[in-house]
């Protein structure tokens, strides 16, 4: 009964895909306690949240104001960190992430970290010199160098909750991406922000207080190119874009219309192609034809490539077709 929402979701997924692996997974779920808990936790309930899946009930993480909160996320977006920190009382948000992510936010939007206590993966964790009192069979088991976990702990006046799953701290993850999350809820003393900090920082040395490091010349140049590419990307998102499929005698053509393209620096090369094709065309005002086109490969998604000097940045854009 406790994992019925998860079973219902996998059963629904199996109906959409006719995937025998879903049936095998269902059999395993109905005969196994999936949650890695040694016995029941008194007073703790859990709920399953699949998000962003077309055709399935839409869940979005409820982000209510709280007293204190802690976030562990390997990837961050500056504006979303700022907005999320405002949900807790002033200076009551703890952020655990990678050094490059927090450094980048500090340089792009320092105000985002104004009410946040930030921690980064420690040098001891990277070198394997962790506190031997930490309960792990090996240093390697305690932490992968490529931080991947996503954890959200939130304290309220009379309750607390722990979110685990795939969503990074970003608006896109919370409201657009396909993500899977589990929420554990309990009394106020069940999930404590200070206890999380103590375990991750004091007891295990997995994380250390963040101290900003100045960018080296290579990193500063990469950051400059990335900011320039991001500026171009923001302009592209404001363009007028449309596409349609035209049937010819024995084949199809894809007609792509582009308008309102902003001025693009001469140092940048911007191209576009339908997803699944490799024939890029320059991103500029006009109507362009992809022919012949395999209509069975058609999606409404297109790949934009921005190249500035040696850096190439790609992103996916949806165009109604």
C-alpha positions in Angstrom: 0.0 0.0 0.0 2.8 2.4 0.8 4.2 2.3 -2.7 0.9 2.1 -4.5 1.3 5.5 -6.3 4.6 4.2 -7.7 3.1 0.9 -8.8 0.2 2.8 -10.4 2.7 4.9 -12.4 4.7 2.0 -13.6 1.5 0.1 -14.6 0.4 3.2 -16.6 3.8 3.4 -18.2 3.6 -0.2 -19.3 0.3 0.5 -21.0 1.9 3.3 -23.0 4.9 1.4 -24.1 3.9 -2.3 -24.0 7.3 -2.8 -22.4 7.8 -6.2 -20.9 10.4 -4.7 -18.5 7.6 -2.7 -16.8 5.7 -5.9 -16.1 8.9 -7.4 -14.6 9.4 -4.3 -12.5 5.9 -4.4 -11.3 6.3 -8.0 -10.2 9.5 -7.1 -8.3 7.8 -4.0 -6.7 4.8 -5.9 -5.5 7.1 -8.5 -3.8 9.8 -6.2 -2.5 10.1 -3.3 0.0 11.7 -0.8 -2.3 12.5 1.8 0.3 15.9 1.2 1.9 14.5 1.5 5.5 15.2 -1.0 8.2 11.7 -1.4 9.5 9.0 1.3 9.6 9.9 4.9 10.7 7.2 5.9 13.2 5.3 8.9 12.1 6.9 9.2 8.7 4.9 9.1 5.5 6.1 9.1 2.0 4.6 10.1 -1.4 5.8 9.6 -5.0 5.9 12.5 -7.4 6.4 11.8 -11.2 6.6 15.2 -13.0 6.6 16.5 -16.5 5.3 13.2 -18.1 2.9 13.9 -21.0 -0.4 12.2 -20.5 0.1 11.4 -16.8 -1.2 13.4 -13.9 1.0 16.5 -13.5 2.8 17.0 -10.2 4.9 20.0 -9.4 6.9 20.3 -6.2 5.0 22.4 -3.7 7.4 25.1 -2.6 5.8 26.5 0.6 7.6 29.1 2.9 9.5 27.4 5.7 11.7 28.2 8.7 14.9 26.5 7.5 16.0 24.5 4.5 19.0 22.6 3.1 19.6 21.8 -0.6 22.1 19.4 -2.1 22.2 19.9 -5.9 25.1 19.3 -8.3 23.8 21.8 -10.8 22.4 25.3 -10.1 20.8 28.2 -11.8 21.5 31.6 -10.2 18.0 33.1 -10.4 16.4 29.9 -9.1 18.8 29.7 -6.2 17.8 33.3 -5.3 14.1 32.6 -5.5 14.4 29.4 -3.6 16.3 31.0 -0.7 13.5 33.5 -0.2 11.2 30.6 0.8 13.1 30.3 4.1 13.6 32.9 6.8 16.6 35.1 6.3 20.0 33.4 6.3 18.3 30.0 7.0 19.2 28.3 3.7 22.1 25.9 3.4 23.3 25.1 -0.1 25.6 22.1 -0.9 27.0 21.8 -4.4 30.2 21.8 -6.5 32.8 24.5 -6.3 32.5 25.5 -10.0 28.7 25.9 -9.6 28.7 28.2 -6.6 31.7 30.2 -8.0 29.8 30.7 -11.2 26.7 32.0 -9.4 28.9 34.3 -7.3 30.3 35.9 -10.4 27.1 36.0 -12.4 24.6 37.1 -9.7 26.2 37.6 -6.3 22.9 38.6 -4.8 21.6 35.1 -5.3 23.9 33.9 -2.4 23.1 36.9 -0.1 21.0 34.8 2.3 22.6 31.4 1.7 25.3 29.5 3.6 27.2 27.7 0.9 29.2 24.5 1.1 31.2 22.7 -1.5 32.6 19.2 -2.0 35.7 19.2 0.2 39.3 18.6 -0.9 39.4 15.6 1.5 36.5 14.0 -0.3 38.2 14.4 -3.7 41.4 13.0 -2.4 39.8 10.2 -0.4 41.0 11.5 3.0 37.6 11.4 4.7 36.9 11.1 8.4 37.3 7.5 9.3 34.4 7.7 11.8 32.0 8.2 8.9 29.8 5.1 8.4 30.8 3.9 5.0 32.7 0.8 3.9 35.2 2.8 1.9 35.9 6.4 0.9 34.8 5.6 -2.6 31.5 4.5 -1.4 31.0 7.6 0.7 31.2 9.9 -2.3 31.6 9.7 -6.0 33.8 12.6 -7.3 31.1 13.5 -9.8 28.4 14.7 -7.3 25.0 13.5 -8.5 22.7 13.3 -5.5 19.7 15.7 -5.1 18.3 16.3 -1.6 15.9 18.9 -0.2 15.3 19.2 3.6 12.7 21.7 4.8 11.6 22.5 8.3 8.3 24.0 9.3 6.8 25.0 12.7 5.2 21.6 13.3 6.6 19.3 10.6 9.5 18.6 8.3 10.1 17.0 5.0 12.9 15.3 3.0 12.7 15.2 -0.8 14.9 12.7 -2.8 15.0 12.2 -6.5 16.3 13.5 -9.8 15.5 17.2 -9.8 18.3 19.8 -9.6 17.6 23.2 -8.1 16.2 24.9 -11.2 12.8 26.1 -12.4 13.0 23.8 -15.4 13.5 20.8 -13.2 10.6 21.7 -11.0 8.2 22.8 -13.7 9.2 21.4 -17.1 11.6 18.4 -17.1 10.6 14.8 -16.6 11.6 14.1 -13.0 10.9 11.6 -10.3 10.9 12.6 -6.7 9.9 11.0 -3.3 8.9 13.0 -0.3 9.2 11.8 3.2 7.2 13.8 5.8 7.4 13.7 9.6 7.3 15.7 12.7 9.4 18.9 13.1 12.3 17.0 14.7 12.4 14.2 12.1 14.4 16.0 9.4 16.6 18.8 10.7 18.7 21.1 8.7 21.4 21.5 11.3 21.7 17.7 11.6 22.2 17.5 7.8 24.9 20.1 8.1 26.6 18.3 11.0 26.6 15.0 9.1 27.9 16.4 5.8 30.4 18.9 7.2 31.5 18.1 10.8 31.1 14.4 11.0 32.2 13.2 7.5 34.2 16.1 6.0 32.3 15.4 2.7 31.7 19.2 2.4 33.5 22.3 3.5 32.4 26.0 3.8 32.6 27.7 0.4 35.5 30.1 -0.1 35.4 31.8 -3.5 38.5 31.2 -5.7 39.6 33.7 -8.4 39.1 32.3 -11.9 42.3 31.2 -13.7 42.8 32.7 -17.2 41.4 29.7 -19.0 38.3 29.6 -16.8 37.8 33.4 -17.2 38.0 33.1 -21.0 35.5 30.1 -20.9 33.2 32.1 -18.7 33.4 35.1 -21.1 32.5 32.9 -24.1 29.7 31.2 -22.2 28.2 34.5 -21.3 28.4 35.7 -24.9 26.7 32.5 -26.1 24.0 32.8 -23.4 23.3 36.4 -24.6 22.9 35.1 -28.2 20.6 32.3 -27.0 18.3 34.7 -25.1 18.0 36.7 -28.4 17.1 33.5 -30.3 14.3 32.7 -27.9 12.6 36.0 -28.9 12.6 35.2 -32.6 9.5 34.4 -34.7 9.7 30.8 -35.6 7.3 28.4 -37.4 7.5 25.3 -39.5 5.3 23.1 -41.7 5.6 19.8 -43.6 4.7 20.0 -47.3 3.9 16.8 -49.2 5.4 16.5 -52.7 4.9 13.6 -55.2 7.1 11.1 -53.7 8.6 12.8 -50.7 8.1 15.5 -48.0 9.7 18.9 -47.5 10.1 20.7 -44.1 9.7 24.5 -44.5 11.2 26.5 -41.6 10.5 30.2 -41.3 12.8 32.4 -39.2 12.1 36.1 -38.4 13.2 38.8 -36.0 16.8 37.5 -35.7 18.8 39.9 -33.6 22.3 41.1 -34.6 24.8 38.3 -34.1 28.5 39.1 -33.5 30.8 38.3 -36.4 32.8 36.0 -34.1 29.8 33.7 -33.7 28.4 31.1 -36.0 24.7 30.1 -35.3 23.1 27.2 -37.0 19.9 25.2 -36.7 18.7 21.7 -37.7 15.6 19.6 -37.0 16.4 17.1 -34.3 17.5 13.8 -35.8 19.1 15.4 -38.8 22.7 16.5 -39.3 22.3 19.1 -42.0 22.7 22.5 -40.2 21.7 25.7 -41.9 22.7 29.3 -40.8 20.2 30.8 -38.3 19.1 33.9 -40.1 15.9 35.6 -41.4 14.2 33.8 -44.2 12.4 30.6 -45.2 14.4 27.4 -45.5 13.6 24.0 -46.9 14.9 20.6 -45.7 14.4 18.1 -48.5 13.9 15.2 -48.9 12.6 14.8 -45.4 11.6 11.5 -43.6 8.3 12.5 -42.0 8.4 9.5 -39.6 11.4 11.2 -38.0 9.6 14.5 -37.5 9.5 16.0 -34.0 8.8 19.6 -33.0 12.3 20.0 -31.6 15.2 21.6 -33.3 18.9 21.8 -32.3 20.6 25.2 -32.2 24.4 25.4 -32.3 26.3 28.5 -31.3 30.0 28.5 -32.0 32.2 31.3 -30.7 35.9 30.7 -31.3 36.7 27.2 -30.0 33.5 26.9 -27.8 30.3 25.2 -29.1 27.1 25.5 -27.2 24.0 23.6 -28.2 20.4 23.7 -27.0 17.1 22.3 -28.0 14.2 24.6 -29.1 10.6 23.6 -29.6 8.9 25.0 -32.7 5.2 24.3 -33.5 5.3 22.3 -36.7 
